[in-house]
């Protein structure tokens, strides 16, 4: 079962758990969409044009999704877990595809810096 969309019709009848689930899915979907936009795969919502590829910024959104996955482990519904997993797999695949295409095209992208973990 997917969480209900957040609109006026469903907010009045939705449980707090359903609202939180819908907000969670919106959060992770938004992060995935930002990563895809920064990989040149989705147009900018404001300009409707593709942005130049920014691997470092895209990696930041992927890292944040991975952090959300780790920090919410054991506290997600099966549907939330499935959606998060699908999104992470999709953006990781696109990230690798874009990196590979830049190498194939003769562009030598600098690898994104790894976040330092204390």
C-alpha positions in Angstrom: 0.0 0.0 0.0 1.4 3.4 -1.0 1.0 6.3 1.3 -1.8 8.7 0.4 -0.9 11.9 -1.5 -0.8 15.0 0.7 -3.7 17.0 -0.5 -6.7 18.6 1.3 -8.9 15.6 0.7 -6.7 13.0 2.3 -5.1 15.2 5.1 -8.4 15.3 6.9 -8.8 11.5 7.0 -5.2 10.4 7.1 -3.6 9.0 10.2 -0.4 10.6 11.5 1.4 7.5 10.5 0.1 7.8 6.9 1.1 11.5 6.8 4.6 10.7 8.0 4.9 8.0 5.5 3.8 10.3 2.6 6.3 13.0 3.8 9.1 10.4 4.0 8.4 9.3 0.5 8.3 12.9 -0.7 11.6 13.6 1.1 13.5 10.7 -0.4 11.9 11.2 -3.9 12.9 14.9 -3.8 16.5 13.9 -3.0 16.6 11.4 -5.8 15.2 13.9 -8.2 17.8 16.5 -7.2 20.6 13.9 -7.8 19.1 13.1 -11.2 18.8 16.8 -12.1 22.5 17.3 -11.2 23.4 14.3 -13.3 21.7 15.9 -16.3 18.9 13.3 -16.4 16.0 15.5 -15.3 15.2 19.1 -16.3 15.4 21.9 -13.8 11.8 22.5 -12.6 12.2 26.3 -12.9 13.9 26.6 -16.3 12.7 23.3 -17.8 16.3 22.8 -19.1 18.9 20.2 -18.3 21.6 21.4 -15.9 25.3 20.8 -16.5 26.5 17.7 -14.8 27.7 18.2 -11.3 29.0 14.9 -9.9 30.0 16.3 -6.6 26.6 17.8 -5.8 24.8 14.7 -7.1 27.0 12.5 -4.9 26.0 14.7 -1.9 22.3 13.9 -2.5 23.1 10.2 -2.9 25.1 10.3 0.3 22.2 11.9 2.1 19.9 9.2 0.9 22.3 6.6 2.2 22.4 8.4 5.5 18.6 8.5 5.6 18.5 4.8 4.8 21.0 4.0 7.7 19.3 6.3 10.2 15.8 5.0 9.6 16.7 1.3 9.4 14.2 -0.7 11.4 11.7 2.2 11.5 10.4 2.2 8.0 7.3 0.4 6.6 8.0 -2.2 3.9 6.7 0.2 1.3 9.0 3.0 2.5 12.0 0.6 2.5 11.1 -0.6 -1.0 10.8 2.9 -2.4 14.0 4.1 -0.8 15.9 1.1 -2.1 14.5 1.6 -5.6 15.5 5.3 -5.6 19.0 4.6 -4.3 19.6 1.9 -6.9 18.3 4.2 -9.6 20.5 7.2 -8.7 23.6 5.0 -8.1 23.2 3.5 -11.5 22.8 6.9 -13.2 25.8 8.2 -11.3 28.0 5.4 -12.5 26.6 5.7 -16.0 27.3 9.5 -16.2 30.9 8.9 -14.8 31.5 6.2 -17.3 30.2 8.3 -20.2 32.4 11.2 -19.2 35.4 8.9 -19.2 34.4 7.5 -22.6 33.9 11.0 -24.0 37.4 11.9 -23.0 36.4 14.0 -20.0 38.3 13.1 -16.9 36.0 13.8 -14.1 37.6 14.4 -10.7 36.1 11.7 -8.4 33.8 13.2 -5.8 35.4 13.7 -2.4 34.4 11.2 0.2 32.8 12.6 3.2 35.1 12.4 6.3 33.5 10.4 9.1 34.9 11.1 12.5 
